[in-house]
């Protein structure tokens, strides 16, 4: 979940162990991975359980209510309720909404595609993930967009290993998306997280190989590419949250929270049921 990436770290949360790089990126210790797995697993499980609640005629307000109930039932906290005045346990972005869609009373229509983005706090650790859903029958154009976005995320994840750079991640995503004649949103990006919601680095989903901070074991961050069928430009609506494509083209997004390991990566937000992709292929 994006919101204001690079948010100043809460001093209360700065006391946990681990060093900082010269770029201000926290290097976590090996024991911190367990906390991130616990938080990430809950967020992913909640998204698994939302599949049956996405259908034509359903409202996004009702989906959000169910998510909030599940967070509370698990003894966790929603990271978004109260964040800069936000009132909901999720962001739900439909069709040409790129991100930060506010749940409301509008009913889903057959063929609508939507991203549901959830962040939970478990024992002080933040689990942040989003994925795509379909209300009713998926049309071919939307299906292709969802597939390319899903695959682009994993192209970026495959570049995560010590010694590579954040530019390597962004370039892999950009090259794949643009190779399929779609566009990567530039106005929003991934972010560091851990015991804070948003922290350095800003994880761009475009870039040049070999540029940006060097990846080190113990870095935690999200990769969450937003891909448009049309042009990459976005605009934020009068509610100061909802970002949409300027050309009203469809947009899709997938997000995982990642930790850098000694020889690669660890995905904290894997779907327990293997239903990260809306056709349940991954």
Beta strands, then each sheet from edge to edge (+ up, - down):
strand 1: 19-20
strand 2: 26-27
strand 3: 77-78
strand 4: 91-94
strand 5: 97-99
strand 6: 113-122
strand 7: 125-134
strand 8: 183-184
strand 9: 190-192
strand 10: 199-203
strand 11: 220-223
strand 12: 226-228
strand 13: 234-236
strand 14: 243-245
strand 15: 251-253
strand 16: 256-260
strand 17: 265-267
sheet 1: 1+ 2-
sheet 2: 3+ 6- 4+
sheet 3: 3+ 6- 7+
sheet 4: 5+ 14- 13+
sheet 5: 8+ 12- 15+
sheet 6: 9+ 10-
sheet 7: 11+ 16- 17+
end
